[in-house]
Every structure is written in structure tokens, then in C-alpha cells.
Amino acid sequence: MYNKIAERLGDNLAEIHQQAGSVTIMRYDIGPPVPDGQIRALEVGGQSTTTIDQVALAFTAPSNLPPPKVYELAIIAEL
């Protein structure tokens, strides 16, 4: 999920300190295998903090949009 969000947002977001009007995206990885019946740990794999405005612009900017009809074609392919 994190990779899809990062792909959609692109690499152009400026990093800022956490503050009002910011959003932090955290990535978690699954810890090492454990014996049956035990729960694997979650480990913080990284995080990125930027402004809400930059995230909104990245989601709506034409440079980051998927190709035209990509969703339509995916639905038709499944039918």
C-alpha cells in the first residue's frame, strides 16, 4: 500500500517537520518470522512528513495521473 501511495505522490514532495497542516506517512514492515502461535512484530520502515497542500496537489496534478481509461480497461479485462 505504501509503495502505491509513494508512486502516486511522486518524489517531488518537500520534507518538513511535523506541524499544523502537515501529514506524516509512515511505512511499516513485518518483523522476522516467529514460532507458530506467536504474533510477528511491526517495525517502522520509514516515514515522510509534508504539507497537506502538497499531497492534495500531487493527487490532482496531471503529471501524476494514471493513463487515460486505465481503470475502465482494467474492469473490462476482468469481465
Residue, then its C-alpha position, 0 to 999 in steps of 0.5 A: m500500500y505504501n509503495k502505491i501511495a509513494e508512486r502516486l505522490g511522486d518524489n517531488l514532495a518537500e520534507i518538513h517537520q511535523q506541524a499544523g497542516s502537515v501529514t506524516i506517512m509512515r511505512y511499516d514492515i513485518g518483523p522476522p518470522v516467529p514460532d507458530g502461535q506467536i504474533r510477528a512484530l511491526e517495525v517502522g520502515g520509514q516515514s515522510t512528513t509534508t504539507i497537506d497542500q502538497v499531497a492534495l496537489a500531487f493527487t490532482a496534478p496531471s503529471n501524476l495521473p494514471p493513463p487515460k481509461v486505465y481503470e475502465l480497461a482494467i474492469i473490462a479485462e476482468l469481465 
